Structure formats: structure tokens, C-alpha cells
Amino acid sequence: MWQNEMELYRLSVQTSILNTQFTLRLLTRNAASLIFLNSHTRSSENGGKCFTAGLDTR
């Protein structure tokens, strides 16, 4: 009985660690693509201007 509970606990810890790693990987990938997109639009001549004009709400 005690062995089963320990096994369940170990499995739940493993899955939570895997979930955390997965979420972190997604976040870093999204952050990297966002940074890449920002630098890309800023480096192109008209891209940056169009981007800021689209965000301007005035």
C-alpha cells in the first residue's frame, strides 16, 4: 500500500516537472521569435514605421 502511494507521488512529481519544462520551452521559443520579429521590423526601412503607425491609436 505504502509502495503504491510513493509510486503515485513520484509519477505526479515527474509529470509536473515535465509540464514545467514544456511551458518554459514554449515561453523561451515565443520570446525568441518576438525578439526576432521586433528586430526584423526595426531593421527594415518602412517596416518599423508601419508597425508603429498601426499601433498608434490617436
HTML snippet that shows the backbone in 3Dmol.js (N, CA, C, O; Angstrom):
<script src="https://3Dmol.org/build/3Dmol-min.js"></script>
<div id="view" style="width:600px;height:400px;position:relative"></div>
<script>
const pdb = `
ATOM      1  N   MET A   1       0.837  -1.202   0.000  1.00  0.00           N
ATOM      2  CA  MET A   1       0.000   0.000   0.000  1.00  0.00           C
ATOM      3  C   MET A   1       0.875   1.256   0.000  1.00  0.00           C
ATOM      4  O   MET A   1       0.684   2.159  -0.815  1.00  0.00           O
ATOM      5  N   TRP A   2       1.824   1.298   0.916  1.00  0.00           N
ATOM      6  CA  TRP A   2       2.696   2.471   1.012  1.00  0.00           C
ATOM      7  C   TRP A   2       3.532   2.627  -0.252  1.00  0.00           C
ATOM      8  O   TRP A   2       3.799   3.741  -0.703  1.00  0.00           O
ATOM      9  N   GLN A   3       3.946   1.474  -0.823  1.00  0.00           N
ATOM     10  CA  GLN A   3       4.738   1.490  -2.056  1.00  0.00           C
ATOM     11  C   GLN A   3       3.948   2.137  -3.194  1.00  0.00           C
ATOM     12  O   GLN A   3       4.496   2.921  -3.969  1.00  0.00           O
ATOM     13  N   ASN A   4       2.662   1.806  -3.291  1.00  0.00           N
ATOM     14  CA  ASN A   4       1.821   2.373  -4.344  1.00  0.00           C
ATOM     15  C   ASN A   4       1.711   3.884  -4.211  1.00  0.00           C
ATOM     16  O   ASN A   4       1.792   4.611  -5.201  1.00  0.00           O
ATOM     17  N   GLU A   5       1.527   4.351  -2.986  1.00  0.00           N
ATOM     18  CA  GLU A   5       1.403   5.791  -2.772  1.00  0.00           C
ATOM     19  C   GLU A   5       2.692   6.511  -3.163  1.00  0.00           C
ATOM     20  O   GLU A   5       2.656   7.589  -3.757  1.00  0.00           O
ATOM     21  N   MET A   6       3.817   5.909  -2.827  1.00  0.00           N
ATOM     22  CA  MET A   6       5.093   6.518  -3.186  1.00  0.00           C
ATOM     23  C   MET A   6       5.257   6.576  -4.704  1.00  0.00           C
ATOM     24  O   MET A   6       5.753   7.562  -5.250  1.00  0.00           O
ATOM     25  N   GLU A   7       4.832   5.501  -5.376  1.00  0.00           N
ATOM     26  CA  GLU A   7       4.932   5.451  -6.834  1.00  0.00           C
ATOM     27  C   GLU A   7       4.060   6.531  -7.472  1.00  0.00           C
ATOM     28  O   GLU A   7       4.478   7.203  -8.415  1.00  0.00           O
ATOM     29  N   LEU A   8       2.853   6.688  -6.953  1.00  0.00           N
ATOM     30  CA  LEU A   8       1.949   7.715  -7.468  1.00  0.00           C
ATOM     31  C   LEU A   8       2.540   9.105  -7.264  1.00  0.00           C
ATOM     32  O   LEU A   8       2.480   9.959  -8.148  1.00  0.00           O
ATOM     33  N   TYR A   9       3.109   9.313  -6.082  1.00  0.00           N
ATOM     34  CA  TYR A   9       3.711  10.619  -5.786  1.00  0.00           C
ATOM     35  C   TYR A   9       4.866  10.900  -6.741  1.00  0.00           C
ATOM     36  O   TYR A   9       5.005  12.007  -7.262  1.00  0.00           O
ATOM     37  N   ARG A  10       5.694   9.874  -6.959  1.00  0.00           N
ATOM     38  CA  ARG A  10       6.844  10.037  -7.841  1.00  0.00           C
ATOM     39  C   ARG A  10       6.391  10.355  -9.266  1.00  0.00           C
ATOM     40  O   ARG A  10       6.988  11.195  -9.938  1.00  0.00           O
ATOM     41  N   LEU A  11       5.347   9.688  -9.716  1.00  0.00           N
ATOM     42  CA  LEU A  11       4.827   9.932 -11.058  1.00  0.00           C
ATOM     43  C   LEU A  11       4.271  11.344 -11.191  1.00  0.00           C
ATOM     44  O   LEU A  11       4.487  12.013 -12.202  1.00  0.00           O
ATOM     45  N   SER A  12       3.554  11.792 -10.166  1.00  0.00           N
ATOM     46  CA  SER A  12       2.973  13.139 -10.239  1.00  0.00           C
ATOM     47  C   SER A  12       4.071  14.196 -10.244  1.00  0.00           C
ATOM     48  O   SER A  12       3.961  15.209 -10.934  1.00  0.00           O
ATOM     49  N   VAL A  13       5.124  13.960  -9.475  1.00  0.00           N
ATOM     50  CA  VAL A  13       6.246  14.902  -9.470  1.00  0.00           C
ATOM     51  C   VAL A  13       6.907  14.928 -10.843  1.00  0.00           C
ATOM     52  O   VAL A  13       7.248  15.995 -11.353  1.00  0.00           O
ATOM     53  N   GLN A  14       7.087  13.751 -11.440  1.00  0.00           N
ATOM     54  CA  GLN A  14       7.702  13.687 -12.767  1.00  0.00           C
ATOM     55  C   GLN A  14       6.874  14.439 -13.796  1.00  0.00           C
ATOM     56  O   GLN A  14       7.419  15.184 -14.610  1.00  0.00           O
ATOM     57  N   THR A  15       5.554  14.245 -13.764  1.00  0.00           N
ATOM     58  CA  THR A  15       4.709  14.910 -14.759  1.00  0.00           C
ATOM     59  C   THR A  15       4.715  16.417 -14.554  1.00  0.00           C
ATOM     60  O   THR A  15       4.711  17.172 -15.527  1.00  0.00           O
ATOM     61  N   SER A  16       4.725  16.869 -13.295  1.00  0.00           N
ATOM     62  CA  SER A  16       4.741  18.317 -13.058  1.00  0.00           C
ATOM     63  C   SER A  16       6.055  18.920 -13.539  1.00  0.00           C
ATOM     64  O   SER A  16       6.066  20.028 -14.077  1.00  0.00           O
ATOM     65  N   ILE A  17       7.160  18.204 -13.352  1.00  0.00           N
ATOM     66  CA  ILE A  17       8.454  18.689 -13.838  1.00  0.00           C
ATOM     67  C   ILE A  17       8.439  18.764 -15.359  1.00  0.00           C
ATOM     68  O   ILE A  17       8.925  19.732 -15.944  1.00  0.00           O
ATOM     69  N   LEU A  18       7.877  17.732 -16.002  1.00  0.00           N
ATOM     70  CA  LEU A  18       7.796  17.725 -17.460  1.00  0.00           C
ATOM     71  C   LEU A  18       6.938  18.876 -17.957  1.00  0.00           C
ATOM     72  O   LEU A  18       7.284  19.531 -18.940  1.00  0.00           O
ATOM     73  N   ASN A  19       5.819  19.125 -17.285  1.00  0.00           N
ATOM     74  CA  ASN A  19       4.943  20.228 -17.678  1.00  0.00           C
ATOM     75  C   ASN A  19       5.664  21.563 -17.561  1.00  0.00           C
ATOM     76  O   ASN A  19       5.540  22.427 -18.429  1.00  0.00           O
ATOM     77  N   THR A  20       6.420  21.722 -16.475  1.00  0.00           N
ATOM     78  CA  THR A  20       7.154  22.971 -16.275  1.00  0.00           C
ATOM     79  C   THR A  20       8.185  23.165 -17.379  1.00  0.00           C
ATOM     80  O   THR A  20       8.315  24.258 -17.930  1.00  0.00           O
ATOM     81  N   GLN A  21       8.918  22.095 -17.701  1.00  0.00           N
ATOM     82  CA  GLN A  21       9.927  22.186 -18.758  1.00  0.00           C
ATOM     83  C   GLN A  21       9.281  22.540 -20.085  1.00  0.00           C
ATOM     84  O   GLN A  21       9.809  23.349 -20.848  1.00  0.00           O
ATOM     85  N   PHE A  22       8.118  21.921 -20.358  1.00  0.00           N
ATOM     86  CA  PHE A  22       7.417  22.176 -21.611  1.00  0.00           C
ATOM     87  C   PHE A  22       6.979  23.636 -21.696  1.00  0.00           C
ATOM     88  O   PHE A  22       7.146  24.284 -22.729  1.00  0.00           O
ATOM     89  N   THR A  23       6.415  24.147 -20.593  1.00  0.00           N
ATOM     90  CA  THR A  23       5.955  25.537 -20.575  1.00  0.00           C
ATOM     91  C   THR A  23       7.124  26.492 -20.763  1.00  0.00           C
ATOM     92  O   THR A  23       7.027  27.461 -21.516  1.00  0.00           O
ATOM     93  N   LEU A  24       8.232  26.216 -20.076  1.00  0.00           N
ATOM     94  CA  LEU A  24       9.406  27.082 -20.203  1.00  0.00           C
ATOM     95  C   LEU A  24       9.931  27.084 -21.630  1.00  0.00           C
ATOM     96  O   LEU A  24      10.335  28.122 -22.154  1.00  0.00           O
ATOM     97  N   ARG A  25       9.921  25.899 -22.259  1.00  0.00           N
ATOM     98  CA  ARG A  25      10.409  25.805 -23.628  1.00  0.00           C
ATOM     99  C   ARG A  25       9.529  26.630 -24.558  1.00  0.00           C
ATOM    100  O   ARG A  25      10.026  27.329 -25.441  1.00  0.00           O
ATOM    101  N   LEU A  26       8.206  26.544 -24.350  1.00  0.00           N
ATOM    102  CA  LEU A  26       7.281  27.330 -25.169  1.00  0.00           C
ATOM    103  C   LEU A  26       7.519  28.820 -24.967  1.00  0.00           C
ATOM    104  O   LEU A  26       7.547  29.589 -25.928  1.00  0.00           O
ATOM    105  N   LEU A  27       7.691  29.227 -23.703  1.00  0.00           N
ATOM    106  CA  LEU A  27       7.886  30.646 -23.402  1.00  0.00           C
ATOM    107  C   LEU A  27       9.161  31.171 -24.045  1.00  0.00           C
ATOM    108  O   LEU A  27       9.167  32.254 -24.630  1.00  0.00           O
ATOM    109  N   THR A  28      10.239  30.404 -23.936  1.00  0.00           N
ATOM    110  CA  THR A  28      11.503  30.873 -24.498  1.00  0.00           C
ATOM    111  C   THR A  28      11.420  30.931 -26.014  1.00  0.00           C
ATOM    112  O   THR A  28      11.978  31.834 -26.638  1.00  0.00           O
ATOM    113  N   ARG A  29      10.718  29.958 -26.611  1.00  0.00           N
ATOM    114  CA  ARG A  29      10.584  29.969 -28.065  1.00  0.00           C
ATOM    115  C   ARG A  29       9.774  31.185 -28.511  1.00  0.00           C
ATOM    116  O   ARG A  29      10.126  31.845 -29.490  1.00  0.00           O
ATOM    117  N   ASN A  30       8.694  31.478 -27.794  1.00  0.00           N
ATOM    118  CA  ASN A  30       7.873  32.642 -28.129  1.00  0.00           C
ATOM    119  C   ASN A  30       8.660  33.930 -27.952  1.00  0.00           C
ATOM    120  O   ASN A  30       8.591  34.825 -28.794  1.00  0.00           O
ATOM    121  N   ALA A  31       9.406  34.025 -26.859  1.00  0.00           N
ATOM    122  CA  ALA A  31      10.197  35.231 -26.601  1.00  0.00           C
ATOM    123  C   ALA A  31      11.237  35.419 -27.699  1.00  0.00           C
ATOM    124  O   ALA A  31      11.451  36.534 -28.175  1.00  0.00           O
ATOM    125  N   ALA A  32      11.877  34.333 -28.097  1.00  0.00           N
ATOM    126  CA  ALA A  32      12.901  34.426 -29.136  1.00  0.00           C
ATOM    127  C   ALA A  32      12.295  34.885 -30.451  1.00  0.00           C
ATOM    128  O   ALA A  32      12.872  35.724 -31.141  1.00  0.00           O
ATOM    129  N   SER A  33      11.130  34.340 -30.806  1.00  0.00           N
ATOM    130  CA  SER A  33      10.509  34.740 -32.071  1.00  0.00           C
ATOM    131  C   SER A  33      10.034  36.186 -32.004  1.00  0.00           C
ATOM    132  O   SER A  33      10.096  36.905 -33.001  1.00  0.00           O
ATOM    133  N   LEU A  34       9.557  36.620 -30.829  1.00  0.00           N
ATOM    134  CA  LEU A  34       9.121  38.010 -30.687  1.00  0.00           C
ATOM    135  C   LEU A  34      10.296  38.961 -30.844  1.00  0.00           C
ATOM    136  O   LEU A  34      10.191  39.980 -31.528  1.00  0.00           O
ATOM    137  N   ILE A  35      11.414  38.628 -30.212  1.00  0.00           N
ATOM    138  CA  ILE A  35      12.607  39.470 -30.315  1.00  0.00           C
ATOM    139  C   ILE A  35      13.080  39.517 -31.764  1.00  0.00           C
ATOM    140  O   ILE A  35      13.465  40.569 -32.274  1.00  0.00           O
ATOM    141  N   PHE A  36      13.044  38.356 -32.417  1.00  0.00           N
ATOM    142  CA  PHE A  36      13.472  38.298 -33.819  1.00  0.00           C
ATOM    143  C   PHE A  36      12.565  39.160 -34.690  1.00  0.00           C
ATOM    144  O   PHE A  36      13.049  39.900 -35.546  1.00  0.00           O
ATOM    145  N   LEU A  37      11.263  39.071 -34.478  1.00  0.00           N
ATOM    146  CA  LEU A  37      10.319  39.861 -35.272  1.00  0.00           C
ATOM    147  C   LEU A  37      10.521  41.350 -35.038  1.00  0.00           C
ATOM    148  O   LEU A  37      10.500  42.138 -35.984  1.00  0.00           O
ATOM    149  N   ASN A  38      10.718  41.739 -33.778  1.00  0.00           N
ATOM    150  CA  ASN A  38      10.915  43.157 -33.464  1.00  0.00           C
ATOM    151  C   ASN A  38      12.163  43.705 -34.141  1.00  0.00           C
ATOM    152  O   ASN A  38      12.126  44.780 -34.739  1.00  0.00           O
ATOM    153  N   SER A  39      13.255  42.978 -34.049  1.00  0.00           N
ATOM    154  CA  SER A  39      14.492  43.455 -34.662  1.00  0.00           C
ATOM    155  C   SER A  39      14.352  43.453 -36.182  1.00  0.00           C
ATOM    156  O   SER A  39      14.919  44.309 -36.861  1.00  0.00           O
ATOM    157  N   HIS A  40      13.605  42.502 -36.711  1.00  0.00           N
ATOM    158  CA  HIS A  40      13.424  42.415 -38.159  1.00  0.00           C
ATOM    159  C   HIS A  40      12.634  43.619 -38.671  1.00  0.00           C
ATOM    160  O   HIS A  40      13.015  44.228 -39.670  1.00  0.00           O
ATOM    161  N   THR A  41      11.539  43.965 -37.996  1.00  0.00           N
ATOM    162  CA  THR A  41      10.721  45.099 -38.450  1.00  0.00           C
ATOM    163  C   THR A  41      11.472  46.409 -38.241  1.00  0.00           C
ATOM    164  O   THR A  41      11.321  47.346 -39.026  1.00  0.00           O
ATOM    165  N   ARG A  42      12.280  46.479 -37.187  1.00  0.00           N
ATOM    166  CA  ARG A  42      13.026  47.703 -36.923  1.00  0.00           C
ATOM    167  C   ARG A  42      14.127  47.892 -37.968  1.00  0.00           C
ATOM    168  O   ARG A  42      14.420  49.017 -38.372  1.00  0.00           O
ATOM    169  N   SER A  43      14.726  46.795 -38.398  1.00  0.00           N
ATOM    170  CA  SER A  43      15.847  46.909 -39.334  1.00  0.00           C
ATOM    171  C   SER A  43      15.363  47.261 -40.736  1.00  0.00           C
ATOM    172  O   SER A  43      16.063  47.964 -41.465  1.00  0.00           O
ATOM    173  N   SER A  44      14.185  46.788 -41.128  1.00  0.00           N
ATOM    174  CA  SER A  44      13.686  47.150 -42.458  1.00  0.00           C
ATOM    175  C   SER A  44      13.241  48.607 -42.448  1.00  0.00           C
ATOM    176  O   SER A  44      12.759  49.102 -41.429  1.00  0.00           O
ATOM    177  N   GLU A  45      13.396  49.289 -43.564  1.00  0.00           N
ATOM    178  CA  GLU A  45      13.231  50.751 -43.584  1.00  0.00           C
ATOM    179  C   GLU A  45      11.809  51.183 -43.244  1.00  0.00           C
ATOM    180  O   GLU A  45      11.599  51.934 -42.292  1.00  0.00           O
ATOM    181  N   ASN A  46      10.833  50.711 -44.019  1.00  0.00           N
ATOM    182  CA  ASN A  46       9.461  51.144 -43.795  1.00  0.00           C
ATOM    183  C   ASN A  46       8.749  50.299 -42.750  1.00  0.00           C
ATOM    184  O   ASN A  46       7.751  50.730 -42.173  1.00  0.00           O
ATOM    185  N   GLY A  47       9.257  49.099 -42.505  1.00  0.00           N
ATOM    186  CA  GLY A  47       8.563  48.176 -41.614  1.00  0.00           C
ATOM    187  C   GLY A  47       8.330  48.758 -40.241  1.00  0.00           C
ATOM    188  O   GLY A  47       7.227  48.662 -39.702  1.00  0.00           O
ATOM    189  N   GLY A  48       9.362  49.364 -39.663  1.00  0.00           N
ATOM    190  CA  GLY A  48       9.227  49.923 -38.325  1.00  0.00           C
ATOM    191  C   GLY A  48       8.192  51.019 -38.264  1.00  0.00           C
ATOM    192  O   GLY A  48       7.400  51.092 -37.324  1.00  0.00           O
ATOM    193  N   LYS A  49       8.202  51.886 -39.289  1.00  0.00           N
ATOM    194  CA  LYS A  49       7.247  52.999 -39.312  1.00  0.00           C
ATOM    195  C   LYS A  49       5.815  52.487 -39.424  1.00  0.00           C
ATOM    196  O   LYS A  49       4.921  52.959 -38.720  1.00  0.00           O
ATOM    197  N   CYS A  50       5.605  51.520 -40.313  1.00  0.00           N
ATOM    198  CA  CYS A  50       4.261  50.958 -40.483  1.00  0.00           C
ATOM    199  C   CYS A  50       3.816  50.298 -39.184  1.00  0.00           C
ATOM    200  O   CYS A  50       2.656  50.401 -38.785  1.00  0.00           O
ATOM    201  N   PHE A  51       4.755  49.617 -38.532  1.00  0.00           N
ATOM    202  CA  PHE A  51       4.426  48.902 -37.303  1.00  0.00           C
ATOM    203  C   PHE A  51       3.976  49.873 -36.221  1.00  0.00           C
ATOM    204  O   PHE A  51       2.976  49.627 -35.546  1.00  0.00           O
ATOM    205  N   THR A  52       4.705  50.976 -36.048  1.00  0.00           N
ATOM    206  CA  THR A  52       4.340  51.939 -35.005  1.00  0.00           C
ATOM    207  C   THR A  52       3.071  52.686 -35.390  1.00  0.00           C
ATOM    208  O   THR A  52       2.263  53.022 -34.524  1.00  0.00           O
ATOM    209  N   ALA A  53       2.888  52.950 -36.691  1.00  0.00           N
ATOM    210  CA  ALA A  53       1.687  53.662 -37.127  1.00  0.00           C
ATOM    211  C   ALA A  53       0.454  52.808 -36.863  1.00  0.00           C
ATOM    212  O   ALA A  53      -0.606  53.329 -36.518  1.00  0.00           O
ATOM    213  N   GLY A  54       0.596  51.490 -37.024  1.00  0.00           N
ATOM    214  CA  GLY A  54      -0.535  50.606 -36.777  1.00  0.00           C
ATOM    215  C   GLY A  54      -0.905  50.578 -35.315  1.00  0.00           C
ATOM    216  O   GLY A  54      -2.077  50.420 -34.972  1.00  0.00           O
ATOM    217  N   LEU A  55       0.085  50.731 -34.442  1.00  0.00           N
ATOM    218  CA  LEU A  55      -0.176  50.690 -33.006  1.00  0.00           C
ATOM    219  C   LEU A  55      -0.689  52.025 -32.483  1.00  0.00           C
ATOM    220  O   LEU A  55      -1.285  52.082 -31.407  1.00  0.00           O
ATOM    221  N   ASP A  56      -0.463  53.092 -33.230  1.00  0.00           N
ATOM    222  CA  ASP A  56      -0.865  54.425 -32.781  1.00  0.00           C
ATOM    223  C   ASP A  56      -2.387  54.533 -32.781  1.00  0.00           C
ATOM    224  O   ASP A  56      -3.027  54.261 -33.797  1.00  0.00           O
ATOM    225  N   THR A  57      -2.975  54.931 -31.640  1.00  0.00           N
ATOM    226  CA  THR A  57      -4.434  54.948 -31.524  1.00  0.00           C
ATOM    227  C   THR A  57      -5.008  56.354 -31.622  1.00  0.00           C
ATOM    228  O   THR A  57      -6.225  56.527 -31.547  1.00  0.00           O
ATOM    229  N   ARG A  58      -4.153  57.363 -31.788  1.00  0.00           N
ATOM    230  CA  ARG A  58      -4.665  58.740 -31.855  1.00  0.00           C
ATOM    231  C   ARG A  58      -5.429  59.014 -33.142  1.00  0.00           C
ATOM    232  O   ARG A  58      -5.919  60.125 -33.345  1.00  0.00           O
TER     233      ARG A  58
END
`;
const viewer = $3Dmol.createViewer("view");
viewer.addModel(pdb, "pdb");
viewer.setStyle({}, {cartoon: {color: "spectrum"}});
viewer.zoomTo();
viewer.render();
</script>
